[in-house]
Amino acid sequence: DINKSCLGSSSNPTQQTMSAIKAVRQLKEDLLKQQAALPGDGRNEKILDILQRLEKQKIDLAVLTETLIGASVSKLKKHENAEIANTAKGLVKKWKGVATQAQAAASGGGKAASKSDSNNSTSSGGSAKSAPSSAKLKRLSSAGSSELSADAEFVGLPPHRINICKKFHTIFLMSKNELSKELNEAAVGQLCISRAAEVDAAIDTWSKGMKPTYMEKVRSLVFNLKKNGPLREQVILGQVSGDRLTRMSSEELLSEEKAKERDETVKHLQDSRRL
């Protein structure tokens, strides 16, 4: 998939890039709404229109990484509508080229920096193996070591919140393998860490700093996120924000299977009362 090549975004995105990210995020949201809508009522035409508008956007690696639009469009490559499928394939191919070129450029720069670091280390009388070069550290960082990144992300929080962040992080990692089929694995790992921190912060804000209320909400979300894979993935991909998740009703948090069981139980009770 296109996002397999997305290793990271620019650390200093330009104003033009930021505008593109905003525009693509909005188009992605519109696309997801149309994909979730019932067939008919011009849905295919609306999806095709969104894809055509994406074709006109100036999309670079930073935009691809920040929005993960590649994953959403890639799912349309096998759409029953041939025009939608072909347009999606064209976009994915185009974006894969963008990502590949950016990756090649970054790799070339990394090699040059690595060679420079090695020479500096040798000239100063030290062993090249005595310490990792700055280029190597950058590669390790971009690869997203979960433990190191998680500790850095959660630093400064009270001990009980650090533990909760780690718990949410572990839960989000349950979806890492599945999401990595469509997305870059390192990017998914980073998202799992950042989403864990976002959910914790949202719960803390929602509970107004009251620990009993905070813990009660944590228990509810931990239970439901473990059971509800699709919801877990939506949170990781940013389709459901931490604030939205915190305010979801118990019915909205249920997995599709559990919701179906609940509906059948309610129907059974209603039928029983009619007898």
N, C-alpha and C positions, 0 to 999 in steps of 0.2 A: 504494500500500500504506500501511497504518497508519503504518509507520516513516518514511515520507517527511516526516511532519510533526514528527518527534522531533528537535529541534535541540539538546537538552542536558538534563541533569538538574539538580535542585536542588543548589547547592553545599553546603548544610547540611541533608541529609536528616534527618527526624525519626526517632525510634526506631520509630514506627509504620510509616514508609516502609521502613526497613531490614528490619523483620520481614516486610513484604509482599514486598520484593525476594527475601528468603531463601525464602519460601514459593513464590513464582512460579518461581524458579530450579529448585526441586525438582520442581514440576509440569511445567516445561519438560523437565527431564531424563527424567521418567517418560513424557512424551509422545513424546520422541525414541526412547526404548527401544521403545515400542509401535509406532511407525511403522516401526522397523527389524525388528520381529519378523515371523515367518512368519504368513500369513493363518490364520484359524481360532483355536481355543482362546479364544474370547471377546475377540479383539483389538479389534473395533469397539466392543464394550460398554465396554471399558477406556478407549479413546480418548474416547468420549462422556462417561464419568464424569469424566475429567480436564478436559474442556472445561466441564462443568457446575460443577466445583469452581473453575475460573478465573472463571466468571461471578460467583461469590460473593466473590471477592477484591476488595479496595479498591485499584484500580490507577490511579495517576496518571502524569504524564509521566515522572517520575523512575524509576518502576518499568518503564515501557515502554522507556525508553532504556537502563537498566542491564541488563535481562534480554533485550531484543530478542525478547520473546515474540510480538510481532506477526508477525514473519517466519515463525515456526514454525506459528502458527495459520493464517496466510494461505494456506499450502500445502494446507490441508485444505478450502478453499472449493470445490474441484472433486472432492471425495472421492466415490467411487461410492455410498457410503451417504448417502442424502438427509438423514437426521437430523444426521449429523456435519457435512455440508456446510453446512446451514442454521444450525447452531449456531456454526460457525466464521465464517460471514458476519455473523452477529449480533454476535459478539465484535469482529470487525474494525471494523464500523461504529461500535460503541460506543466503542472505543478511539480511532478516528479523530476522533470528536467530542471526546474528552478532550484529545487532542494539539492539535487545532485551537483549542480554547478557551485552552489554556495558551500556545500560540504567539501568539494574538491579545493576550493579557494582557501577554506579554513584549514584544511589538512596541509596545504602547501605552506601556509603561514606558520602552522604549528611546528613543521619540520625545521624551518629556518630558525625559529625561536629556540627549539631544542638544541640545534647545533651550536647556536650562540652561547646558550647556557653551559653546554659541555665544555666549550673552549674557555669560557671564563673561569669555570671551576678548575680546569687543568692548569691554566696560567697562574692561578692564585696559589698553586701548590697543593690543592686539596684533591682528593679522589673524586672522580665523576660519580662514584656510587655512594659518596658520603651523605648526600642529601638529594631529594627529588628536585628536578628542575622546575622552573615556574610553568613551563609548557606542560610538563607531566602533571603538575598539580591542577592545572586548568582542565586537562583531559579527565582527570579523576573526578573533578567537580562536575563537569558536564555529564559524566557517566552516571552521576547521581547515586553515590554510596548512601544507602538508606539510613544507616546508623549515624554517620557523621552529619548528614544533612538534617536528619530529624532532630538531633541534639541541638544543632544550631538554630533550627526553626523554633523550637519550643523553649529555648533558653530565656530566663527571666520570669517565667510563669511560676505561680505557687506550686509546690510539690504535687498536690492532688490534681491540679489541672495538667501538669506535665504527664502524669500517669494516664489521664483521660485522653490526652492527645495521642499518646502512644497506643492506647487501646483502639481509638478510631483509625489510626494509621494501619494497625494490624488488620482491622476489618476491611479497609479499602484495598489492602494488598490481596484480599481474596479475589478481586476482580482483575488483578494485574495481568495474569496470563491471558485471559480472554481479550482484554482490551489491547494487549500487545500484538494481537494478530492483525490489528488494523493500524495501530499507532506505534511510534518509537518507544521501546521498552523503558529507556532512561527517562523520557518525557512523562510516561505514565507513573513511574516511580516518584518523580518530583511532584506530580499532581496529587498523588496519594498523601504525601507529606503536607503539602500546602492546604489541601481540603480538610485534613484532620485539624489543622490549626484554625481554619476558618469556621468549622462547625463548633469547635470548642468556644471560640470567641463569640459566636452567635448565641450559643446557649448561655454564656456568662452575661451577655447584654440582656437577653430575654429574662433571665432569672434575677436581674438587678443586683447581682452579687450575693444573693442569698444561697448559701451552700446546700441546704436541704432541697430547695426548688431546683437548683442546678443538677444535683445528683439524681433527682427523680426523672428529669428530662433526659439525662445521660442514659439511665437504665432503659428508658423507653426506646431511644434511638439506637442504642447498641443492639437491643433485641431485634428490632425491625430491620436494621441495616444488614444484620447477619442473615436474616431470612429472605430479604427482598433484594435479589441480585440486580434486577433492572433499575431499581431506585438507587442502589449503591453506585451503579455506573453513571447514572444521570448526575449524581452529586459530583463524582470525580471529574466528569466532562464539563461541569459548570452549567448544566441544563437546569439543575435545581440548586439554588444558592443555599448557603448555610442558614440565612435568615428565613428563607421559605421552608426549609426542612424543619426548622425549630417550631414553626407555626402550623405545620401540617396536622390534620386531625388523625385520630387513631385509624379511621377508615382509609385515609389517603396513604398511610404508612404501610398498610397491609400489602403483602405480595399478591400477585394475581391469583395464585392457588388458594391462599387464605381468604381472599375476598370472595372467591367463588364458593368456598365452603361456608362462609358467613351468609351469603345470599341464599344458598340452598337450605341452610338452617332456618333462616327467616321465613322462607317460602313454606317450609315444612310446618313451622309453627302457625303460620297464617292458614294453611290448609286444615290443620288440626282444629283450629277455632271455628272453621266453617262447618265442621262435622257436628 
